[in-house]
Amino acid sequence: MRKSVSYLGAFFFLFQGCLQTTTDRRAQMRTWPVTYTEESLDETIVINLDRDKKKMRAMQDQLDGLALPFTRFSAIYGMSFNYERTSTALQILDADKGYSYQCDPKLPFKPLSPGEVGNKLSHYEVSKMVIKSGHKVALVLEDDSELPPDFKNRLDDTLKHLPKNWDLIYLYCNANYHWGCPKDRTPKTRDQRYSFLSASCTAGNVAYLINAESARKINEKVMPLRNMPTDILIGEYFFTDPKFQAYCINPELVKTSTDPEKSGIDQMGRRDKNQASGCVAP
């Protein structure tokens, strides 16, 4: 379910806010040591499309080998929704579940593909599971996550060193590939355990830790779905909530396949490169 993000296209949209946020966080890093708290893992959730049985077997082999029990979430198939990608009109995707979509011409992103719609809705539904369960810590994995042999040990160590008042802890980080992140200048905690994230330097949703309270915050912004990748949607929180705390574990713990043949989003059609980038009024 790997997603690509055009940070160049988002630059002007994010620049002002992320510059201030990054500056503030660097200042915070220099003056405040991070206070850690310890929690236990409540649940591991794997997002997997019903048709991707091979990927699920590979994930199960990895998790069974680590003696890490998990719950499989049947991912939402974006191709099942009938919608006009470029329309600025509010479109109801599923009235019963409250799903809606609207292409926002103010955003510098192309309209969402069916794969991206399904991916967003899948993470949305998983976060609702976390809220309902009241989890203090849940691990969410997409089914193309690649876990190292020492994953369990490093995860346990992370759970013993969770930043106080954390909202999201990413185990896979775009900063390592400089996607929207300044090369070799991503601010880190004093002990180098975590990288700070900002509106421009976000992390991929391949693997992350989330809690019920942060899930509530994120869910308030999800609907209607807009032409904004999931990663950027979460990064937008840095504009509206200066207390929103997102980190990426350093060094990165989880990797993912970049092969489009293994991506559920790509197989359902990522953004059409020939499609107009703007939204169109009905």
C-alpha positions as CSV (number, residue, x, y, z in Angstrom):
1,M,0.0,0.0,0.0
2,R,3.0,2.3,-0.5
3,K,2.0,5.9,-1.3
4,S,4.1,8.4,-3.1
5,V,3.9,12.1,-2.2
6,S,4.7,15.0,-4.4
7,Y,6.3,17.3,-1.9
8,L,7.6,19.6,-4.6
9,G,4.0,20.3,-5.5
10,A,3.1,20.9,-1.9
11,F,6.0,23.2,-1.2
12,F,4.2,26.5,-1.4
13,F,1.2,25.2,0.5
14,L,3.3,24.1,3.4
15,F,6.3,26.3,3.4
16,Q,5.2,29.1,5.7
17,G,3.8,26.9,8.4
18,C,6.5,24.2,8.3
19,L,9.3,26.8,8.5
20,Q,7.9,28.2,11.7
21,T,7.2,24.7,13.1
22,T,10.6,23.4,12.3
23,T,12.2,26.4,13.8
24,D,10.2,26.1,17.0
25,R,11.0,22.4,17.2
26,R,14.7,22.9,16.8
27,A,14.6,25.5,19.5
28,Q,12.6,23.1,21.7
29,M,15.2,20.4,20.9
30,R,18.0,22.6,22.1
31,T,16.4,23.7,25.3
32,W,14.1,20.8,26.5
33,P,15.2,17.3,27.1
34,V,12.5,14.8,26.2
35,T,10.7,13.1,29.1
36,Y,9.9,9.5,28.5
37,T,7.1,7.3,29.7
38,E,6.6,3.5,29.4
39,E,3.6,1.7,28.0
40,S,2.8,-1.8,26.9
41,L,1.5,-2.8,23.4
42,D,-2.2,-3.4,23.4
43,E,-2.7,-4.6,19.8
44,T,-1.0,-5.0,16.5
45,I,-3.2,-4.4,13.4
46,V,-2.3,-5.4,9.9
47,I,-4.1,-3.6,7.0
48,N,-4.5,-6.1,4.1
49,L,-6.8,-6.3,1.0
50,D,-8.7,-9.5,0.8
51,R,-7.3,-10.2,-2.6
52,D,-3.6,-9.8,-1.4
53,K,-3.3,-13.2,0.2
54,K,0.4,-13.6,-0.7
55,K,1.2,-10.4,1.0
56,M,-0.8,-11.5,4.1
57,R,1.1,-14.8,4.2
58,A,4.4,-13.0,4.1
59,M,3.3,-10.7,6.9
60,Q,2.0,-13.6,9.0
61,D,5.3,-15.4,8.6
62,Q,7.2,-12.3,9.8
63,L,4.9,-11.7,12.8
64,D,4.7,-15.4,13.8
65,G,8.5,-15.6,13.6
66,L,8.6,-12.7,16.1
67,A,5.9,-14.2,18.3
68,L,3.9,-11.1,17.8
69,P,0.1,-11.7,17.8
70,F,-1.9,-9.5,15.5
71,T,-5.4,-8.6,14.2
72,R,-6.0,-8.5,10.4
73,F,-8.0,-5.5,9.1
74,S,-9.7,-6.2,5.8
75,A,-8.6,-3.1,3.8
76,I,-11.2,-1.0,2.0
77,Y,-11.2,-1.5,-1.8
78,G,-11.2,1.9,-3.3
79,M,-12.4,0.7,-6.7
80,S,-15.8,0.0,-5.1
81,F,-16.6,3.7,-4.9
82,N,-18.2,5.6,-7.8
83,Y,-17.0,9.2,-7.7
84,E,-15.7,12.0,-9.9
85,R,-12.1,12.6,-8.9
86,T,-11.9,16.2,-10.0
87,S,-15.3,17.4,-8.8
88,T,-15.4,20.2,-6.3
89,A,-18.9,19.1,-5.2
90,L,-19.2,17.2,-2.0
91,Q,-19.8,13.6,-3.0
92,I,-21.1,10.9,-0.6
93,L,-19.2,7.7,-1.0
94,D,-21.1,5.7,1.7
95,A,-23.9,7.4,3.6
96,D,-24.1,4.7,6.3
97,K,-20.4,5.0,7.1
98,G,-20.2,8.7,6.7
99,Y,-17.6,8.5,3.9
100,S,-17.4,11.6,1.6
101,Y,-15.0,13.1,-0.9
102,Q,-14.4,16.6,-2.2
103,C,-11.7,17.9,-4.5
104,D,-10.4,21.1,-3.1
105,P,-8.9,23.5,-5.7
106,K,-6.9,25.3,-3.0
107,L,-4.7,22.3,-2.5
108,P,-1.7,21.7,-4.8
109,F,-2.4,18.0,-5.2
110,K,-4.0,15.9,-7.9
111,P,-7.3,14.3,-7.2
112,L,-7.3,11.1,-5.2
113,S,-7.1,7.8,-7.1
114,P,-9.3,4.8,-6.0
115,G,-6.2,3.3,-4.3
116,E,-5.6,6.4,-2.3
117,V,-9.2,6.6,-1.3
118,G,-9.2,3.0,-0.1
119,N,-5.9,3.6,1.8
120,K,-7.2,6.7,3.6
121,L,-10.4,5.0,4.5
122,S,-8.6,1.9,5.8
123,H,-6.4,4.0,8.1
124,Y,-9.5,5.9,9.2
125,E,-11.4,2.7,10.1
126,V,-8.3,1.3,11.9
127,S,-8.1,4.5,14.0
128,K,-11.8,4.1,14.9
129,M,-10.9,0.6,16.1
130,V,-8.2,2.1,18.3
131,I,-10.6,4.7,19.7
132,K,-13.3,2.0,20.5
133,S,-10.8,-0.2,22.2
134,G,-9.3,2.7,24.2
135,H,-5.8,1.6,23.4
136,K,-2.9,3.4,25.0
137,V,-0.6,1.9,22.3
138,A,-1.5,0.2,19.1
139,L,0.9,-0.8,16.3
140,V,-0.5,-0.4,12.8
141,L,1.3,-2.1,9.9
142,E,0.6,-2.0,6.2
143,D,1.0,-5.4,4.6
144,D,4.2,-4.5,2.7
145,S,6.1,-3.8,5.9
146,E,9.5,-5.4,6.0
147,L,10.4,-6.2,9.6
148,P,14.0,-6.8,10.7
149,P,15.0,-9.8,12.9
150,D,15.5,-7.5,15.9
151,F,12.1,-5.8,15.4
152,K,10.6,-7.1,18.7
153,N,13.6,-6.1,20.8
154,R,13.7,-2.6,19.3
155,L,9.9,-2.2,19.6
156,D,10.1,-3.2,23.3
157,D,12.8,-0.6,23.8
158,T,10.7,2.0,22.1
159,L,7.7,1.2,24.3
160,K,9.9,1.9,27.3
161,H,10.9,5.3,25.9
162,L,7.8,6.9,24.6
163,P,7.9,10.7,24.6
164,K,5.5,12.2,27.1
165,N,2.2,13.3,25.5
166,W,3.1,11.6,22.2
167,D,0.5,11.4,19.4
168,L,2.2,9.3,16.7
169,I,5.4,7.3,16.6
170,Y,6.4,6.3,13.1
171,L,8.6,3.3,12.5
172,Y,9.1,4.2,8.9
173,C,10.2,7.7,8.1
174,N,10.3,9.7,4.9
175,A,13.1,11.8,6.4
176,N,15.5,8.9,5.7
177,Y,14.8,9.4,2.0
178,H,14.7,13.2,2.1
179,W,11.1,13.3,0.8
180,G,10.2,16.8,2.0
181,C,12.9,16.7,4.7
182,P,16.1,18.6,4.7
183,K,19.0,16.3,4.0
184,D,21.0,15.5,7.1
185,R,19.3,18.3,9.0
186,T,16.2,16.7,10.4
187,P,16.0,17.8,14.0
188,K,16.4,15.0,16.6
189,T,15.9,14.6,20.3
190,R,19.0,15.1,22.4
191,D,19.6,11.4,22.8
192,Q,19.1,10.9,19.0
193,R,16.4,8.4,19.7
194,Y,13.7,10.2,17.6
195,S,13.5,12.6,14.7
196,F,11.0,15.5,15.1
197,L,8.5,15.7,12.3
198,S,6.9,18.8,10.9
199,A,4.3,19.9,8.3
200,S,6.8,19.4,5.4
201,C,8.8,16.5,6.9
202,T,6.2,13.8,7.5
203,A,6.4,10.0,7.6
204,G,4.9,7.3,5.6
205,N,2.0,5.4,7.1
206,V,3.7,2.0,6.5
207,A,4.2,1.4,10.2
208,Y,3.3,3.5,13.3
209,L,2.2,3.6,16.9
210,I,-1.0,5.4,17.7
211,N,-3.2,5.8,20.8
212,A,-6.9,6.4,21.3
213,E,-6.6,10.1,22.0
214,S,-4.4,10.9,18.9
215,A,-6.8,8.8,16.8
216,R,-9.6,11.0,17.9
217,K,-7.7,14.1,16.9
218,I,-6.9,12.8,13.5
219,N,-10.4,11.5,12.8
220,E,-11.8,15.0,13.3
221,K,-10.0,16.0,10.1
222,V,-10.6,13.1,7.8
223,M,-14.0,13.8,6.3
224,P,-14.6,14.8,3.7
225,L,-11.6,13.1,2.0
226,R,-9.8,15.7,0.0
227,N,-7.1,15.6,-2.6
228,M,-4.4,15.4,0.0
229,P,-2.2,12.3,0.6
230,T,-2.6,10.6,4.0
231,D,0.9,11.6,5.1
232,I,0.3,15.3,4.3
233,L,-3.1,15.2,6.0
234,I,-1.5,14.2,9.3
235,G,1.3,16.8,8.7
236,E,-1.4,19.4,8.4
237,Y,-1.9,19.0,12.2
238,F,1.2,21.0,12.8
239,F,-0.7,24.1,11.5
240,T,-3.8,23.7,13.6
241,D,-2.5,22.1,16.8
242,P,1.0,23.2,17.9
243,K,0.9,20.5,20.7
244,F,0.5,17.7,18.3
245,Q,3.5,15.5,18.9
246,A,4.7,13.2,16.0
247,Y,8.1,11.5,16.0
248,C,10.0,9.0,13.9
249,I,12.1,6.4,15.5
250,N,15.8,6.8,14.8
251,P,17.2,4.9,13.1
252,E,14.3,3.7,11.1
253,L,12.9,0.3,12.2
254,V,10.6,-0.7,9.4
255,K,11.2,-0.7,5.6
256,T,8.8,-1.2,2.7
257,S,8.8,-2.4,-0.8
258,T,9.0,0.3,-3.5
259,D,8.0,-2.1,-6.2
260,P,4.7,-0.9,-7.8
261,E,3.8,-4.5,-8.5
262,K,3.6,-5.0,-4.8
263,S,1.6,-1.9,-4.1
264,G,-2.2,-2.2,-3.7
265,I,-2.5,1.5,-4.4
266,D,-0.6,1.3,-7.7
267,Q,-2.6,-1.8,-8.7
268,M,-5.8,0.2,-8.3
269,G,-4.4,3.1,-10.2
270,R,-2.4,5.8,-8.5
271,R,-2.9,9.4,-9.7
272,D,-3.1,9.6,-13.5
273,K,-0.1,11.6,-14.6
274,N,-2.0,12.7,-17.7
275,Q,-4.9,14.0,-15.6
276,A,-5.3,17.7,-14.9
277,S,-3.9,18.6,-11.6
278,G,-6.7,20.9,-10.6
279,C,-10.2,20.4,-9.5
280,V,-13.2,21.1,-11.7
281,A,-16.5,22.7,-10.6
282,P,-19.6,20.6,-11.5
